[in-house]
Amino acid sequence: MSADTLLDIFVPPEGMVGHSAALVAMTGAEDFLEDAVERFTGLRPRQRAELGNVLVYLMLDGHASSSRQEVLPPGRIPGLHEFQPREVEPGSLLHAKVALLAFASNRTGGPVHLRLAVLTANYTYTSARQQLELAWVVDLPLIGSARVEDRADVAAAGAFVETILARRFHRDEQTLPLKEHKLTARLDVLLATASSLAPASRKPRFIHSLDRPLYDQIRERMRSAIDKPRNLLLCGSGFYEEPSAKARKPAVFGKLEDLGVFTTNARRVALVEPGEAGAVATWARGGDTEGWEVVRPYDALDQNRRLHAKFVYAGYLRDGHVSNGWLYLGSGNLSRRGMLTHGGMAEGNVEAGVVLAVDERLDGEAIERWLFWSDEAETIGDQEWTIGQVGDAPDAQPILEAPPILSAMIQAAPSRHLRLLWRDDFSGASRVRICWTGRNWLDVKQGDEVPLQNDENPAALNVSGGSDRRWVVPVADAAGRVGWQPPRFDTYADALAALLDFPIRPTEASDDGDGDDGEGVGTNGVATVAAIEQKKSYALHAAAELIEKVAALQAALPESMLDDWLDHLDRMFRGAFPEPLIATWRMHRLDVFAHLREPELRSPLLTDKQRVRYFEVLDGAARAWGLR
């Protein structure tokens, strides 16, 4: 799997944009996640910050490490929110690797397409570039008919994410009614959509070990599906069992022999990295591998990548081809933890995978590329075997400590205030303080509502707990935007250019920096307009120009873009225009928004619901600017 292949999981189908995504893994690296979110949204960090939408929800194993002492703070990757981990058994590891994604026709629309990816890789460039990995991806359009097995898998994966979130993470806004959710609103839609797809009676190919070991499910599915014994068992794993004092066959190898779907003379092949062999090293070094061929994995691209994929393939081998196969791939290593434990055990792993038919006949080249095996693979010398590191057990590190306050909301009624959303298991015994830019530390307790001045719009809160730990948590505003500050422009020309820069240009069409070099011309000729209009200062002309250009742009928009346009108008009118110009309009009683309400100046395609929203945006801006 190349970096592009792994990142391609996040690319929307043609003509769509990312709506929401739930990502589960053991680890994730900031550089890879940033690139994944950019692919998913088609927007650079600055553009995503200006939208203020959370679209990607991240759930990583909660253990601390030398490189991970906290979850990603708000705004580090705009558009992504990482959930705070709950305190769980320290020996229990979240090792599953799953991505559930929804796509929409526009940025404010609902899902029209879902995608499920079951991975052997973590969300890192180490996985993408330096390791041999596998991924299984299913796309499910919500318009028209979808295969029943795809619906079953997506529904099962959605239920898995829902359960993981409840058992192992603090879910922001959990105590609030659904209609009040802001930070997690898109996740609610994603999981509800996935749940609605569940067929009446269909066993999914997707499996997990929340309550039951993977091996039992793999064996059950293969034995019920394979009618004639196969003559090939081919297995791969990034890590194997921890070694014992005595050299002996790892327990999972015996379990795999007992799948009950092989001929008596079946060829049994295990792909093993000699430097990470665990118990296989002491066993194979002795020479008697009890009928197993223990060989080095094959990198068809000759890039010296290390095997990290976990899979079990049962099929026919004949004349250098394999066929009529069944495949398990997933996060569970071929180890006791990966195959024989479950998440309810004190030292059990939460894994996920898929068991599916591989009906295609694979030739030698395809076997090398997709199953990492070749008869020409180099043998492993006795001196090359090392135990290495067992990679599916947690290090001796504690679970990350979660803040007492998970997030906050800005609310306007009965008076403008900050509503604090507390952890559901917080005892209230320790002192808690908060502050934000422009406001000093203040003590708070559960049930407090923190008054806000009209000009206070905190995008994030600093939280201090009784242990002198400090965290940064997100704040959602009254409109549901998270970590958002109204855009500010020094000149009318810049503000008008930003307002008319719609639709938002995707990544490939926007510049790399955070500013505008003033030379490019967008689809509306915005940069040229901005350069000319910087010279215009008198208020009446500016008001007339604003009305004319906004009316012309919105009249030309297709119906599919109108919801996005209303959202864009609301963001821009909340703070984009310079105060001196607004003050002049206020002094001369020039209400530009009253004119934009006129039928001939608004879009003729607005539905009744959109027209109400359009008037709300105009009236809200007029009041905020003091024009009414």
N, C-alpha and C positions, 0 to 999 in steps of 0.2 A: 504494500500500500504506500503510495507516494503522498507527499504533503498535499498536493492538489486533490488527490483522491479523497483523503480524509476531509479536507475543507469543502469539497464538492457536496458533501452531505448537507451543508447549510445553504447552498445556492437555491433560490426559489425557482419553481417551474416558470417557463416562459410566460411573461405578461403578469406575473404575480409578485407580491412583496411579502416579507416575513411578517407574520402576525404575532406569534408567541412560540416559545420553545422551552422545554424542560430538559435539562441536561443532568445526568447522573454519572458519577465516576468516582474512582478512588482519588485521583489527583487531576489537577488542571493548571496549566501555566498561563500567566497573564498575556504573554505575547501571542500564543496560539488562540486563546479565547478572544482577544481583541480582533484578530483576523477573522475568526469564525463569525463574530457578531457583525463585522463589516460586510462579510459575504451575505449573511442572512438579511440584513437590512438594506444593503446597497448604499449605506451612508457612512461617512467618516465620523470620527469622534465628535468634532464640533457640531456637525449637523444633527447627530443624535442627541447631544446635550441641549440643543435649541428646541428639539421636539419635546423633550421631557417625558418620553414614554419608556416604561420598563417592558421589554419584550422577551428577554431571556432570563430564565430562572435556573440557578445553579445549585446543585446538591453534591458536595464532595464529602468524603470520609472526614469525620470530625477530629481525628487525632492531630495533635500538634507535631511539628517537625522542625528541623533546623532552619528550613526555608519558609515555614508557614506558622506564624504565631497569631494570626487573626484571619477572619474571612476578608474577602476583597471589600474595601470601604466603598460607600456610595460615590459614584462619579469616576472611580478609577477606570472602569470600562463603561462609558455611558450606554444606557439601555440594558445593562445586566444587573441583576440583583442576586447576591448569594445569601442563602438562608443560614442562620446561626444554628450550629449543631446542638442537640440535646445531650445531656449526660447519659451515656449508655455503658454497658459492660466494657471495661478497657480492653478486653481480649477479643471483642467483636469488631469485625472490619466490614465496612461498606466497600465492596470490591466490584460491584456491578458497573457496567458501562452501557448506558442506554441514552438515546436522544429521541425525544418525541416533539415534532415540530408541526406548526400550523401555518398556512399561507393564505393570504387574502388577495382580492382583486385590487384593493387600494389600501392606503395606510390607516384609514378609520373604519374599514369594513370588517365583517366577520369572516371566519375561516371558510374557505371553499375547497381546501385540499389539505390532507394530513400526510405526514411522513414519519415512519418509524425506522430507526437505525439501531441494530444490536451490534455492538463492537467488541473486539478484543483489545482495543487501544484506549489509552487515556487521552485527555485533551491536552496533549503536549506535542512539541515538535520532535522530541525524542521518539515518541511513538510513530509520528508521521514520517520521519526521515531516516531513522537509524534502526528500525525494527521491522521484522516481517509480521504483518498484522492482517486480520480479516474483518470484513464488515458485511452485514446482511441488511439490505434496505428495501422497504416496501413503500410504495406511493399509493395513496388512496384518495381519489377525487370524491368530493362530497356531492357533486352534481352528476346525476346519472347513476347507473348501477355500479357496484363494486363487488369484487369477489368476496364470498362469505368468509373464506379463510383469512383474507387481509383484514376484514372487519373484526374478526375474533382476535387477531394478534394486536391490533391497535387498541382495542378495548381492554385487553389484558394488560398491555403495557401502561395504559392510563391508570388502571386500578393499582398497578405496582407502584407507579410514581406517587399516587395519592397515599398509599399505605406507608411508603418510605418517608414521605413528608410528615405524616402524623406521628410515626414512631421514633424517628431519628432527628427531627429538626423542629425548631420553633417557627410556626407558620404565622407570619405577620398578619394582623387583622382577623385572626381566627375567631375571636369572640364577637366580632361585629356581624350584623346581617349582611348577606351577599351584596345587596344593593349599595351598601356603604363602602365596599372594598374599592380601593384605588391602586395601591401598590401591587396587589395580586389580582387585579381585575382580569387581566388577559390570561393569567394562569387558570383562573376559574373557568373561563370560556373554553380553553384548550381541554381541560380535563372533563368538563361536561360534554363537549363534543365527542371526545373519545369514548366516554361511557355510553353515549346514545347509540353507538354503532354495534354494541354487543349483540350477536345473533342469538336466537333462542336456544339452540343446542349445537355447539361446535367447539371441540377442544382446540385451543390455540396451539400454534407451533411455538409461541413464546413461552419460556419457562423461567422460573426464578426460585431462589432458595430462602425466601422470607420465613417459611414455616416447614419446608420439606427439602431434603438434600437434592441436588441436581441429578446425581447418579440414578436415584430411584425413578425419576421422571424420564431420563434418557432411556433407561432399560425398558420401561413400560411402553414408551412410544415406539421404539425400534422393534420390540418383540411383537407388538400388535400390528405393525405395518409390513414387516418383512416376512414373506410367505415361504421363500426358499433360502436355505443357508447361503451365505456369501463366503468367498474365499480370501478376502483381504480385510484386515483391520489395520488402519493407518492412523496414528495418533501424533499430535504435537502439543507442546506446552511450553510456556515461558519458564516455569519453575516446576519442580517435582517435590517429592516428600522430603521432610527433614530426615537426616540419616540417624540410624540407631547404632548401638555398639556392635551389632552383628550384621554382616553383609547378607542381605536377603532381598528377594523381590519386593518392590513396593506394593503395599496393599491394594492400591488403585489398579495396578496392572492385573492382579487377580480378579478384581471386580469387572474389569473390561473383558476379560476372557469369558466371564460368566454372563455376558449380555444375552447369550443363548441364540445367536443368529449366524453362527459361523460353522463351516465344515470342520471336520476333525483335523484336516491338514491345512487349515487356513494359514496364510502368511501374516504374521503379526510384526508390525514395524512401529518403532517409537522414534520420533525425531527429538533429539536432545542436544542442547548446547553444552558441550563438555565443561565449560567454565561455570555453569549454573545448574549442575546435575543433581545436587542434593543426594538423596539415598541411592539414586541410580548410579552415582559415581562408585560407591563402595561395592555395589552389586555387580556392575559391568566390569570393573577392574579385576574381579575374580575370574572372569572368563565364561562362566556358565550362566547364560541369560535365559535358560529354560524355554527355548524356542522363539524368543523375541530377537528381532534384528534391531539393535540400538545404533542408530546412525546419526550423522550430522545433518541438520537441515540444509536445503539447497536454495540459494538466492539466484533466481533466474536472471536478475539484472546485474549480477556480479558486483554488488555494492557493499558487500561485507556486512549486511544487516543481520542483527541478532533475532532469533525466533522469539516472539512474544505472544503470538497467536495461540489460542487454545482450541483444539478441535479433536473430534473422533469421527473417522469416516469408515463406514462398513459398505463394501461393494464387491463387484466381480472384477478380478484382474485376469485379463486374457490378452496375449500377444502385445504386451506393452500398453494396453488401454484399460481404463476402468470404466464401469458402467453400472446402471441400476443401483446407485448408491443412496445411502442415508447419511446425513451429516449433523453432528452437533458442533456448533461454534458458539463461543460466549466468553464470559469473563472468568469462569471457573477453571483454574489450573488442574492438571491431573495429579492432585494431591489430596490428602485427607481433608484439609480445610476446603479446598475448591469443590470437591465432589461429594464428600460424605458428611458435611455439617450444614447447618442452616442458621438463619439470623436469630432464632429464638434461643440458641445455645450461648453459654457464657463465653465460649471461645469458638464461635461459629461465624462464618462469613455470609454476607448477603451477596449473592451472585445472580447473574441473569444470562440467558442464552436463548437459543432457538434450535429446534430439531426439525429437519425438513428433508424432503426427498430431493435428490440430485439425479434427475433422469438422464441428463446429458452424458454422452459417451466422451470421455476425456482422453486425448492422446498424450504422449509423453511430454510434449511441450506444455500443454495445459496443466498436467499434473505438477510439473516443476513450478509453474507460475502461481497456481492457486492452492496447491497442497504442499508445496515446498519439499518435494521428494524426488529424488532421481537415483536410478541404479548406479549412476556414475558418482554419487556423493562420496566424499573422502571418508575412509574409515578413521576411527578415533583410536589413537595410540594409548596404551596404558598410562603413559606419563602425562597425557593431556587432561585426564579426568580430575576435576576438582569439585568439591562440594558446593562452593559458591555461597550464594545467599538465597534463602527461602523468601520469595517475594510476595506471598499472599498472607503474611501474618503481620499484625501491627507491631511497630517498634515499641519499646518501653516508654511511651510518651502519653501524657494525659490528654483528655478531650479538651478542645478549646473552650474557654470560659465564655459564655454568652452574656451580653449586657442585660441589666434589669429592664431597660426600655429598648424595645426592638425597632420602633419607628415612631413617627408622629404625623399628625395631620393638621393643616391650617383650616380652621372652620370659621365661618362668618357669623353664625347665629348661636345664641342671642346677641353676643358681641364678639368681635374678632378675637380668637384665641387659638392656642396650640393644644391639641388633644394628644396626650401621651398614650402609646400602646405598650403595655407592660407584658413581660414574660408571664405565662400562665402559672408557672411554678415559683415565682418570686415570692419570698416569705414576707418582705417588707421590713425585715429586721435591720438591715444595714442602711447607712446614709447614702442617698443618691442625689447627685447634682447635675445640672445641665448648663450649657452655655452655647452661644453661636456668635458668629461675626457681628460685632456691634453690641452684644449683650454679655455682661459679666456672669460669672457662675452664680446659680441660685439653687437652693435646696428645693426638692420636689418630693412628693409622696403619691402613692396610688390614689386616684380619684381627682388629682389636681388638674385644673385647666389653667394654662399659663396665658395671661392677657398679652395681646400683641398690639403695638401701635400700627397705624395705617400704613406707615412706610416700612414696616418690618416684614420681610419675606424670607425667613431662614430656609436655606436649601438642604441643610444637614445640621444635626445636633451633635455636639460633643457631650458624652455621657461619662460620668465618673461614679464608680461603685465603691462600696465599703472597703474593698481590698486595694484601693488606690489604683485599680485598673482603669484605663480610659478607652473608650470606643467612639467611633463615629457612626451614626445611624441616619437613615434617609428620612426626609420630610416630604409628604405629598401635599400639594396645595388644594384649594377648594375645587379646582377644575380637574383634579386627578393627576396632575403632572408631578413627577417625582424629581427632586433635586434640581428644580427649575428656577431660573431667575429671568425676569423679563429682559428681552434684548434691549440694549442701549446704543444709540447712534448719536454722534455729535452734530451731524448736519441733516437737514431735511432731505437732501439728495440721497444720502446713504440709507436713510430710513425708507424712502420711497423705493429705492432699488431693491432692498430686502423684501419689502412687501410685494413687489411685482416679480420677484424671483420664485415663480411657481409655474409648474410643479417643481418640487425640490429636485435638483439635479442629482442623479445617482453618482456613486463613487467614481466611476470611470470618466464622468463628465465634469467633475469638480476638481479644483486645484488641490495640491497637497498640503498647503499651509492653512493656518487659521484665519488669515486675512485675505483681502482681495487686492491683486496687483493693479487693478483698474484698467487692464488692457484687453482682457477677453470679453467677448460678447456672447451672452447666453441666448436661449431660445427667444427671448422677448427683447433683445437688444438692450438689456438693463444697464450694462456698464457704460454704454454710450450715453444713455439718458442721464445716468448719475453724473457723468463728467460735465454735461451741459447744465443740468439743473442746479449744480452747486452754486452757480452764479445768480440764481433767482432767490430773492429774499423777501419780497413783500408778501404779506399774508394772504391777500385776496387771490393773487395769482396762484399761490401754492395750494390754496383750498380748491380752486377750480381745477387745477391740474390733477390733484389727488382724486377728486370725484370722477373726472373724465377717464383717467387711466385705470382706476379700479373698476369702473363700470364697463369699460371696453374689455378688460381681461376676463371678468367673470361672465360676461355675456357670451364669450367665445368658448368657455369651458364645456366639455362634454358632461353628460349627466353622471358618469362614473367618477368624476373628480370633485363633485360638489361637496361631499362630506369632508374630504381632505382640505378643500378650500376654506370652508367655514372654520375648521380647526386652525388653519394657517392665519386667517384674519384675526381670530381671537388672540393668538400668541403675539402677533405683530402690533395690534392696537393696544395691548396691555402695557407697553412701555417703550416701543421702538422710536417714537417721534420725540425730538428735542423739546424740552420744557419751554424755552423761550418762544418757540413758534406756537405751542399750545396756548401759552399765556396771551399771545397776541390775538389768536382766534377767540379766546375767551373774552378778552377786552372788547373786541368788535362784534361779539355774539355771532360768530360764524360757525354754525353747527353743520359740519360736513356730513355728519351721519344722518341728519334729517333728509338731506337730498338723496343719499344712497338707499333710502327706503323706497323711493319712488319706483313704480313698476317698470318704467322705461330704462332705469339704471341698474336694476338687479337682474340676476339670471332668470330667463323665462322658463327654465327647466326645474326650478325648485319645487319640491313636493311641499305639501302642507306642513309636514314636520320640519323640513329643512327651512321653510320660510319663518317658522316660529324661532328656530335656532338662529337664523340670520338676524332677525330683529333683536333677539337677546344679546347677540354679540355687539350690534351697533349701539343699543341702548346702554349696555354695560360700559362700553368705551366712552360714550358721551358723558355718563355720570362720573367715570374715573377722571376724565379730563376737565370736569367742571363746566361743561358746555350746557348743562341742564340743571 
